[in-house]
Amino acid sequence: MNKRALLLVNRHARRGQAALTAAIAQLQDLGLHLIEQSTEHPDQLPETIQHYRQQVDLVIVGGGDGTLNAAVQGLVNTDLPLGILPLGTANDLARTLGIPTNLPEACRIIATGQPRAIDLGWVNGRYFFNAASLGLSVQITEQLSHEIKRRWGVFAYAIAALQVLWRSRPFAAEIRIRQEVAKVSTVQIVVGNGRYYGGGMTVAEDAVIDDQRLDLYSLEIDHWWQMLPLLPALRWGKQATLPNFHIRHGQEIEVSTYRSHPINTDGEITTQTPARFRVIPRSLQVMVPGQSATAGLSDRA
């Protein structure tokens, strides 16, 4: 019997319409019976998944990290496994899981890969796959537009960063993990669940998405030009080696600020400080490549 799959597609994603027809045909050739629904209104995705929960065995999300984030509540509520069709700009979750952006290969993984339980991050009632952040990254998100992402692809993140970096200013924050409290002056706080975020930046060198912990770093500089020599460390997750970073790990983290700051989850601004973060271990099944000991997954079976 063919596996039944709900296909949720963001046709406004960077590679949405152009490659979608061929991907649908390949998924069907691989034995999947598809029920296709558009994601014109991402906030309706959980309700759509709930509606089809008794009719499908799998949910395939075609889009980027923002579309995946919009669907996650419905996936958790229904306990349906996730297949990822990476059509977005950054595709950070796909990269973490070792899923190629080559759509024929991604289709084969959806149809013939192995389900793997991953952790989810949670902040103020909202789930996230990759990372939640406040400060500089929120300003970058606000600067990005669909037009810029469509035109420049992943380089749009660097372009937006250059546009906002010079006007960034430190803000005071308090970070609490268990009974330990740290007061920092920072331009950005990132709390990571996965390995990659923000167009390929690395949360921490040893971060994996099923290690049952959150990885936090606070970027502490006074002037924008101090950021420039730190970019390689941010790219490759080597923040712990530099004095400009406050590094912490934990299963529950609280962050408060003097005035409320918006929080970005997987590229979308969804909540604000004060914030309570938690890791929800092994809470979602995702189709990944076989023998998937990738950089973003642990090597356990």
Contacts in CASP RR format, 6 or more apart in sequence:
PFRMAT RR
TARGET T0000
AUTHOR 0000-0000-0000
METHOD contacts of the structure
MODEL  1
MNKRALLLVNRHARRGQAALTAAIAQLQDLGLHLIEQSTEHPDQLPETIQ
HYRQQVDLVIVGGGDGTLNAAVQGLVNTDLPLGILPLGTANDLARTLGIP
TNLPEACRIIATGQPRAIDLGWVNGRYFFNAASLGLSVQITEQLSHEIKR
RWGVFAYAIAALQVLWRSRPFAAEIRIRQEVAKVSTVQIVVGNGRYYGGG
MTVAEDAVIDDQRLDLYSLEIDHWWQMLPLLPALRWGKQATLPNFHIRHG
QEIEVSTYRSHPINTDGEITTQTPARFRVIPRSLQVMVPGQSATAGLSDR
A
2 31 0 8 1.000
2 32 0 8 1.000
2 33 0 8 1.000
3 31 0 8 1.000
3 32 0 8 1.000
3 33 0 8 1.000
3 57 0 8 1.000
3 58 0 8 1.000
3 111 0 8 1.000
4 32 0 8 1.000
4 33 0 8 1.000
4 35 0 8 1.000
4 55 0 8 1.000
4 56 0 8 1.000
4 57 0 8 1.000
4 58 0 8 1.000
5 27 0 8 1.000
5 32 0 8 1.000
5 33 0 8 1.000
5 34 0 8 1.000
5 35 0 8 1.000
5 56 0 8 1.000
5 57 0 8 1.000
5 58 0 8 1.000
5 59 0 8 1.000
5 60 0 8 1.000
5 110 0 8 1.000
6 34 0 8 1.000
6 35 0 8 1.000
6 37 0 8 1.000
6 48 0 8 1.000
6 49 0 8 1.000
6 52 0 8 1.000
6 55 0 8 1.000
6 56 0 8 1.000
6 58 0 8 1.000
6 59 0 8 1.000
6 60 0 8 1.000
6 80 0 8 1.000
7 24 0 8 1.000
7 27 0 8 1.000
7 34 0 8 1.000
7 35 0 8 1.000
7 36 0 8 1.000
7 37 0 8 1.000
7 60 0 8 1.000
7 62 0 8 1.000
7 85 0 8 1.000
8 37 0 8 1.000
8 38 0 8 1.000
8 39 0 8 1.000
8 45 0 8 1.000
8 48 0 8 1.000
8 49 0 8 1.000
8 59 0 8 1.000
8 60 0 8 1.000
8 61 0 8 1.000
8 62 0 8 1.000
8 67 0 8 1.000
8 71 0 8 1.000
9 16 0 8 1.000
9 20 0 8 1.000
9 36 0 8 1.000
9 37 0 8 1.000
9 38 0 8 1.000
9 39 0 8 1.000
9 62 0 8 1.000
9 63 0 8 1.000
9 85 0 8 1.000
9 87 0 8 1.000
10 16 0 8 1.000
10 39 0 8 1.000
10 42 0 8 1.000
10 62 0 8 1.000
10 63 0 8 1.000
10 64 0 8 1.000
10 67 0 8 1.000
10 87 0 8 1.000
10 88 0 8 1.000
11 17 0 8 1.000
11 20 0 8 1.000
11 38 0 8 1.000
11 39 0 8 1.000
11 40 0 8 1.000
12 146 0 8 1.000
13 62 0 8 1.000
13 63 0 8 1.000
13 64 0 8 1.000
13 67 0 8 1.000
13 87 0 8 1.000
13 88 0 8 1.000
13 89 0 8 1.000
14 87 0 8 1.000
14 88 0 8 1.000
14 89 0 8 1.000
14 149 0 8 1.000
14 150 0 8 1.000
14 153 0 8 1.000
15 87 0 8 1.000
15 88 0 8 1.000
15 103 0 8 1.000
16 62 0 8 1.000
16 63 0 8 1.000
16 87 0 8 1.000
16 88 0 8 1.000
19 87 0 8 1.000
19 103 0 8 1.000
20 87 0 8 1.000
22 103 0 8 1.000
22 104 0 8 1.000
23 85 0 8 1.000
23 103 0 8 1.000
23 104 0 8 1.000
23 106 0 8 1.000
23 107 0 8 1.000
24 34 0 8 1.000
24 36 0 8 1.000
26 103 0 8 1.000
26 104 0 8 1.000
26 107 0 8 1.000
27 34 0 8 1.000
27 60 0 8 1.000
27 107 0 8 1.000
27 110 0 8 1.000
27 111 0 8 1.000
28 34 0 8 1.000
30 107 0 8 1.000
30 108 0 8 1.000
30 110 0 8 1.000
30 111 0 8 1.000
30 112 0 8 1.000
31 111 0 8 1.000
32 58 0 8 1.000
32 60 0 8 1.000
32 110 0 8 1.000
32 111 0 8 1.000
34 60 0 8 1.000
35 52 0 8 1.000
35 55 0 8 1.000
35 56 0 8 1.000
37 48 0 8 1.000
37 52 0 8 1.000
39 45 0 8 1.000
39 62 0 8 1.000
39 63 0 8 1.000
39 67 0 8 1.000
39 70 0 8 1.000
39 71 0 8 1.000
42 66 0 8 1.000
42 67 0 8 1.000
42 70 0 8 1.000
42 71 0 8 1.000
43 70 0 8 1.000
45 67 0 8 1.000
45 70 0 8 1.000
45 71 0 8 1.000
45 74 0 8 1.000
46 70 0 8 1.000
46 71 0 8 1.000
46 73 0 8 1.000
46 74 0 8 1.000
46 77 0 8 1.000
49 59 0 8 1.000
49 71 0 8 1.000
49 74 0 8 1.000
49 75 0 8 1.000
49 77 0 8 1.000
49 78 0 8 1.000
49 80 0 8 1.000
50 74 0 8 1.000
50 77 0 8 1.000
50 78 0 8 1.000
53 78 0 8 1.000
53 80 0 8 1.000
56 80 0 8 1.000
57 80 0 8 1.000
57 81 0 8 1.000
58 80 0 8 1.000
58 81 0 8 1.000
58 82 0 8 1.000
58 83 0 8 1.000
58 110 0 8 1.000
58 287 0 8 1.000
59 71 0 8 1.000
59 75 0 8 1.000
59 78 0 8 1.000
59 80 0 8 1.000
59 81 0 8 1.000
59 82 0 8 1.000
59 83 0 8 1.000
60 82 0 8 1.000
60 83 0 8 1.000
60 84 0 8 1.000
60 85 0 8 1.000
60 110 0 8 1.000
61 67 0 8 1.000
61 68 0 8 1.000
61 71 0 8 1.000
61 82 0 8 1.000
61 83 0 8 1.000
61 84 0 8 1.000
61 85 0 8 1.000
62 84 0 8 1.000
62 85 0 8 1.000
62 86 0 8 1.000
62 87 0 8 1.000
63 85 0 8 1.000
63 86 0 8 1.000
63 87 0 8 1.000
63 88 0 8 1.000
64 86 0 8 1.000
64 87 0 8 1.000
64 88 0 8 1.000
64 89 0 8 1.000
64 90 0 8 1.000
64 91 0 8 1.000
65 88 0 8 1.000
65 90 0 8 1.000
65 91 0 8 1.000
65 92 0 8 1.000
65 93 0 8 1.000
65 129 0 8 1.000
65 130 0 8 1.000
65 266 0 8 1.000
65 267 0 8 1.000
66 266 0 8 1.000
66 267 0 8 1.000
66 268 0 8 1.000
67 88 0 8 1.000
68 82 0 8 1.000
68 84 0 8 1.000
68 93 0 8 1.000
68 129 0 8 1.000
68 266 0 8 1.000
69 127 0 8 1.000
69 128 0 8 1.000
69 129 0 8 1.000
69 265 0 8 1.000
69 266 0 8 1.000
69 267 0 8 1.000
69 268 0 8 1.000
69 270 0 8 1.000
70 268 0 8 1.000
71 82 0 8 1.000
72 120 0 8 1.000
72 127 0 8 1.000
72 128 0 8 1.000
72 129 0 8 1.000
72 284 0 8 1.000
73 127 0 8 1.000
75 82 0 8 1.000
75 284 0 8 1.000
76 120 0 8 1.000
76 127 0 8 1.000
76 283 0 8 1.000
76 284 0 8 1.000
79 285 0 8 1.000
81 115 0 8 1.000
81 284 0 8 1.000
81 285 0 8 1.000
81 286 0 8 1.000
81 287 0 8 1.000
82 284 0 8 1.000
82 285 0 8 1.000
82 286 0 8 1.000
82 287 0 8 1.000
83 109 0 8 1.000
83 110 0 8 1.000
83 286 0 8 1.000
83 287 0 8 1.000
84 93 0 8 1.000
84 94 0 8 1.000
84 97 0 8 1.000
84 99 0 8 1.000
84 106 0 8 1.000
84 110 0 8 1.000
84 286 0 8 1.000
84 287 0 8 1.000
85 103 0 8 1.000
85 106 0 8 1.000
85 107 0 8 1.000
85 110 0 8 1.000
86 94 0 8 1.000
86 99 0 8 1.000
86 100 0 8 1.000
86 101 0 8 1.000
86 103 0 8 1.000
86 106 0 8 1.000
87 103 0 8 1.000
89 149 0 8 1.000
89 150 0 8 1.000
89 153 0 8 1.000
89 154 0 8 1.000
89 156 0 8 1.000
89 199 0 8 1.000
90 154 0 8 1.000
90 157 0 8 1.000
90 198 0 8 1.000
90 199 0 8 1.000
90 200 0 8 1.000
91 101 0 8 1.000
92 130 0 8 1.000
92 196 0 8 1.000
92 197 0 8 1.000
92 198 0 8 1.000
92 199 0 8 1.000
92 200 0 8 1.000
92 266 0 8 1.000
93 129 0 8 1.000
93 130 0 8 1.000
93 194 0 8 1.000
93 196 0 8 1.000
93 266 0 8 1.000
94 100 0 8 1.000
94 101 0 8 1.000
94 106 0 8 1.000
95 195 0 8 1.000
95 196 0 8 1.000
95 200 0 8 1.000
96 129 0 8 1.000
96 130 0 8 1.000
96 194 0 8 1.000
96 195 0 8 1.000
96 196 0 8 1.000
96 209 0 8 1.000
96 294 0 8 1.000
96 295 0 8 1.000
96 296 0 8 1.000
96 297 0 8 1.000
97 116 0 8 1.000
97 118 0 8 1.000
97 209 0 8 1.000
97 286 0 8 1.000
97 288 0 8 1.000
97 292 0 8 1.000
97 294 0 8 1.000
97 296 0 8 1.000
97 297 0 8 1.000
98 288 0 8 1.000
98 289 0 8 1.000
98 292 0 8 1.000
98 294 0 8 1.000
98 295 0 8 1.000
98 296 0 8 1.000
98 297 0 8 1.000
99 106 0 8 1.000
99 109 0 8 1.000
99 288 0 8 1.000
99 289 0 8 1.000
100 106 0 8 1.000
109 287 0 8 1.000
109 288 0 8 1.000
109 289 0 8 1.000
109 290 0 8 1.000
110 287 0 8 1.000
113 287 0 8 1.000
113 288 0 8 1.000
113 289 0 8 1.000
113 290 0 8 1.000
114 287 0 8 1.000
114 288 0 8 1.000
114 289 0 8 1.000
114 290 0 8 1.000
114 292 0 8 1.000
115 285 0 8 1.000
115 286 0 8 1.000
115 287 0 8 1.000
115 288 0 8 1.000
116 210 0 8 1.000
116 285 0 8 1.000
116 286 0 8 1.000
116 287 0 8 1.000
116 288 0 8 1.000
116 292 0 8 1.000
116 297 0 8 1.000
117 210 0 8 1.000
117 282 0 8 1.000
117 283 0 8 1.000
117 284 0 8 1.000
117 285 0 8 1.000
118 129 0 8 1.000
118 209 0 8 1.000
118 210 0 8 1.000
118 282 0 8 1.000
118 283 0 8 1.000
118 284 0 8 1.000
118 285 0 8 1.000
118 286 0 8 1.000
118 297 0 8 1.000
119 193 0 8 1.000
119 194 0 8 1.000
119 209 0 8 1.000
119 210 0 8 1.000
119 211 0 8 1.000
119 212 0 8 1.000
119 279 0 8 1.000
119 280 0 8 1.000
119 281 0 8 1.000
119 282 0 8 1.000
119 283 0 8 1.000
120 127 0 8 1.000
120 128 0 8 1.000
120 129 0 8 1.000
120 193 0 8 1.000
120 279 0 8 1.000
120 280 0 8 1.000
120 283 0 8 1.000
120 284 0 8 1.000
121 127 0 8 1.000
121 128 0 8 1.000
121 129 0 8 1.000
121 132 0 8 1.000
121 192 0 8 1.000
121 193 0 8 1.000
121 214 0 8 1.000
121 277 0 8 1.000
121 278 0 8 1.000
121 279 0 8 1.000
121 280 0 8 1.000
122 128 0 8 1.000
122 277 0 8 1.000
122 278 0 8 1.000
122 279 0 8 1.000
122 280 0 8 1.000
123 132 0 8 1.000
123 191 0 8 1.000
123 263 0 8 1.000
123 265 0 8 1.000
123 271 0 8 1.000
123 275 0 8 1.000
123 276 0 8 1.000
123 277 0 8 1.000
123 278 0 8 1.000
124 263 0 8 1.000
124 271 0 8 1.000
124 272 0 8 1.000
124 275 0 8 1.000
124 276 0 8 1.000
125 271 0 8 1.000
126 265 0 8 1.000
126 270 0 8 1.000
126 271 0 8 1.000
127 265 0 8 1.000
127 280 0 8 1.000
128 193 0 8 1.000
128 265 0 8 1.000
128 266 0 8 1.000
129 193 0 8 1.000
129 194 0 8 1.000
129 209 0 8 1.000
129 266 0 8 1.000
130 192 0 8 1.000
130 193 0 8 1.000
130 194 0 8 1.000
130 196 0 8 1.000
130 197 0 8 1.000
130 198 0 8 1.000
130 203 0 8 1.000
130 266 0 8 1.000
131 190 0 8 1.000
131 191 0 8 1.000
131 192 0 8 1.000
131 193 0 8 1.000
131 194 0 8 1.000
131 197 0 8 1.000
131 198 0 8 1.000
131 203 0 8 1.000
131 265 0 8 1.000
131 266 0 8 1.000
132 190 0 8 1.000
132 191 0 8 1.000
132 192 0 8 1.000
132 263 0 8 1.000
132 264 0 8 1.000
132 265 0 8 1.000
132 266 0 8 1.000
132 275 0 8 1.000
132 277 0 8 1.000
133 188 0 8 1.000
133 189 0 8 1.000
133 190 0 8 1.000
133 191 0 8 1.000
133 197 0 8 1.000
133 263 0 8 1.000
133 264 0 8 1.000
134 188 0 8 1.000
134 189 0 8 1.000
134 255 0 8 1.000
134 257 0 8 1.000
134 261 0 8 1.000
134 262 0 8 1.000
134 263 0 8 1.000
134 264 0 8 1.000
134 273 0 8 1.000
134 275 0 8 1.000
135 168 0 8 1.000
135 171 0 8 1.000
135 186 0 8 1.000
135 187 0 8 1.000
135 188 0 8 1.000
135 189 0 8 1.000
135 261 0 8 1.000
136 161 0 8 1.000
136 164 0 8 1.000
136 165 0 8 1.000
136 168 0 8 1.000
136 187 0 8 1.000
136 188 0 8 1.000
136 219 0 8 1.000
137 188 0 8 1.000
137 190 0 8 1.000
137 198 0 8 1.000
137 264 0 8 1.000
138 261 0 8 1.000
138 262 0 8 1.000
138 263 0 8 1.000
138 264 0 8 1.000
138 269 0 8 1.000
139 164 0 8 1.000
139 168 0 8 1.000
140 157 0 8 1.000
140 160 0 8 1.000
140 161 0 8 1.000
140 164 0 8 1.000
141 160 0 8 1.000
141 264 0 8 1.000
141 267 0 8 1.000
141 268 0 8 1.000
141 269 0 8 1.000
142 269 0 8 1.000
143 160 0 8 1.000
143 163 0 8 1.000
143 164 0 8 1.000
144 156 0 8 1.000
144 157 0 8 1.000
144 160 0 8 1.000
148 156 0 8 1.000
148 159 0 8 1.000
148 160 0 8 1.000
149 156 0 8 1.000
152 159 0 8 1.000
154 199 0 8 1.000
154 200 0 8 1.000
157 198 0 8 1.000
157 199 0 8 1.000
157 200 0 8 1.000
165 224 0 8 1.000
165 227 0 8 1.000
166 224 0 8 1.000
167 224 0 8 1.000
168 187 0 8 1.000
168 224 0 8 1.000
169 187 0 8 1.000
170 185 0 8 1.000
170 186 0 8 1.000
170 187 0 8 1.000
170 220 0 8 1.000
170 221 0 8 1.000
170 222 0 8 1.000
171 185 0 8 1.000
171 186 0 8 1.000
171 187 0 8 1.000
171 257 0 8 1.000
171 258 0 8 1.000
171 261 0 8 1.000
172 183 0 8 1.000
172 184 0 8 1.000
172 185 0 8 1.000
172 257 0 8 1.000
172 258 0 8 1.000
173 183 0 8 1.000
173 184 0 8 1.000
173 185 0 8 1.000
173 186 0 8 1.000
173 189 0 8 1.000
173 218 0 8 1.000
173 255 0 8 1.000
173 256 0 8 1.000
173 257 0 8 1.000
173 273 0 8 1.000
174 181 0 8 1.000
174 182 0 8 1.000
174 183 0 8 1.000
174 184 0 8 1.000
174 255 0 8 1.000
174 256 0 8 1.000
174 257 0 8 1.000
175 181 0 8 1.000
175 182 0 8 1.000
175 183 0 8 1.000
175 184 0 8 1.000
175 189 0 8 1.000
175 216 0 8 1.000
175 218 0 8 1.000
175 246 0 8 1.000
175 248 0 8 1.000
175 253 0 8 1.000
175 254 0 8 1.000
175 255 0 8 1.000
176 182 0 8 1.000
176 253 0 8 1.000
176 254 0 8 1.000
176 255 0 8 1.000
176 256 0 8 1.000
177 216 0 8 1.000
177 248 0 8 1.000
177 250 0 8 1.000
177 252 0 8 1.000
177 253 0 8 1.000
177 254 0 8 1.000
178 252 0 8 1.000
182 218 0 8 1.000
182 246 0 8 1.000
182 248 0 8 1.000
184 218 0 8 1.000
184 220 0 8 1.000
184 246 0 8 1.000
185 220 0 8 1.000
186 218 0 8 1.000
186 219 0 8 1.000
186 220 0 8 1.000
186 246 0 8 1.000
187 219 0 8 1.000
187 220 0 8 1.000
187 221 0 8 1.000
187 227 0 8 1.000
188 218 0 8 1.000
188 219 0 8 1.000
189 216 0 8 1.000
189 217 0 8 1.000
189 218 0 8 1.000
189 219 0 8 1.000
189 255 0 8 1.000
190 197 0 8 1.000
190 203 0 8 1.000
190 216 0 8 1.000
190 217 0 8 1.000
190 219 0 8 1.000
191 214 0 8 1.000
191 215 0 8 1.000
191 216 0 8 1.000
191 253 0 8 1.000
191 255 0 8 1.000
191 277 0 8 1.000
192 203 0 8 1.000
192 204 0 8 1.000
192 207 0 8 1.000
192 214 0 8 1.000
192 215 0 8 1.000
192 216 0 8 1.000
193 209 0 8 1.000
193 214 0 8 1.000
193 279 0 8 1.000
194 203 0 8 1.000
194 207 0 8 1.000
194 208 0 8 1.000
194 209 0 8 1.000
194 296 0 8 1.000
195 202 0 8 1.000
195 203 0 8 1.000
195 204 0 8 1.000
195 207 0 8 1.000
195 208 0 8 1.000
195 209 0 8 1.000
195 295 0 8 1.000
195 296 0 8 1.000
196 202 0 8 1.000
196 203 0 8 1.000
196 296 0 8 1.000
197 203 0 8 1.000
197 266 0 8 1.000
198 267 0 8 1.000
200 235 0 8 1.000
201 234 0 8 1.000
201 235 0 8 1.000
201 237 0 8 1.000
202 234 0 8 1.000
202 235 0 8 1.000
202 236 0 8 1.000
202 237 0 8 1.000
203 215 0 8 1.000
203 217 0 8 1.000
203 237 0 8 1.000
204 215 0 8 1.000
204 217 0 8 1.000
204 237 0 8 1.000
204 239 0 8 1.000
204 240 0 8 1.000
204 247 0 8 1.000
205 236 0 8 1.000
205 237 0 8 1.000
205 238 0 8 1.000
205 240 0 8 1.000
207 215 0 8 1.000
207 237 0 8 1.000
207 296 0 8 1.000
208 295 0 8 1.000
208 296 0 8 1.000
208 297 0 8 1.000
208 298 0 8 1.000
209 296 0 8 1.000
209 297 0 8 1.000
210 281 0 8 1.000
210 282 0 8 1.000
210 297 0 8 1.000
210 298 0 8 1.000
210 300 0 8 1.000
211 298 0 8 1.000
212 251 0 8 1.000
212 279 0 8 1.000
212 281 0 8 1.000
212 282 0 8 1.000
213 249 0 8 1.000
213 250 0 8 1.000
213 251 0 8 1.000
213 279 0 8 1.000
214 249 0 8 1.000
214 250 0 8 1.000
214 251 0 8 1.000
214 253 0 8 1.000
214 277 0 8 1.000
214 278 0 8 1.000
214 279 0 8 1.000
215 247 0 8 1.000
215 249 0 8 1.000
216 247 0 8 1.000
216 248 0 8 1.000
216 249 0 8 1.000
216 250 0 8 1.000
216 253 0 8 1.000
217 239 0 8 1.000
217 245 0 8 1.000
217 246 0 8 1.000
217 247 0 8 1.000
217 248 0 8 1.000
218 245 0 8 1.000
218 246 0 8 1.000
219 227 0 8 1.000
219 230 0 8 1.000
219 234 0 8 1.000
219 239 0 8 1.000
219 244 0 8 1.000
219 245 0 8 1.000
220 244 0 8 1.000
220 245 0 8 1.000
220 246 0 8 1.000
221 227 0 8 1.000
221 230 0 8 1.000
221 244 0 8 1.000
226 244 0 8 1.000
230 239 0 8 1.000
230 242 0 8 1.000
230 244 0 8 1.000
232 238 0 8 1.000
233 239 0 8 1.000
233 241 0 8 1.000
233 242 0 8 1.000
233 245 0 8 1.000
239 245 0 8 1.000
239 247 0 8 1.000
240 247 0 8 1.000
250 279 0 8 1.000
251 278 0 8 1.000
251 279 0 8 1.000
252 276 0 8 1.000
252 277 0 8 1.000
252 278 0 8 1.000
252 279 0 8 1.000
253 276 0 8 1.000
253 277 0 8 1.000
253 278 0 8 1.000
254 274 0 8 1.000
254 275 0 8 1.000
254 276 0 8 1.000
254 277 0 8 1.000
255 273 0 8 1.000
255 274 0 8 1.000
255 275 0 8 1.000
255 277 0 8 1.000
256 273 0 8 1.000
256 274 0 8 1.000
256 275 0 8 1.000
257 273 0 8 1.000
257 274 0 8 1.000
260 272 0 8 1.000
260 273 0 8 1.000
260 274 0 8 1.000
261 272 0 8 1.000
261 273 0 8 1.000
262 269 0 8 1.000
262 271 0 8 1.000
262 272 0 8 1.000
263 269 0 8 1.000
263 270 0 8 1.000
263 271 0 8 1.000
263 272 0 8 1.000
263 273 0 8 1.000
263 275 0 8 1.000
264 270 0 8 1.000
265 271 0 8 1.000
288 294 0 8 1.000
288 297 0 8 1.000
293 299 0 8 1.000
END
